[in-house]
Amino acid sequence: MSLILLSLLTANPQISWMMSCSQYREMVETLYADEFFSQPENYHQRQAIHDKFKRHAPKECYGEFEV
């Protein structure tokens, strides 16, 4: 799980990529279920990753699914 997040966050910013709504929902569910990121003290890191996912998903995806 951490490897997937790391690869998404360190990807070349000049390469544009988009997730489908189902991919977005799966990634957010995985993020919030993660043992490290689910801890309250890691809220800011979790939110930064969630915001990154939002930038790479259609707006209609994250309007319907907010954790």
Summary of the structure (lengths in Angstrom):
residues: 67
radius of gyration: 11.6
end to end distance: 18.5
largest distance: 32.4
contacts: 153
relative contact order: 0.21
helix: 64%
strand: 0%
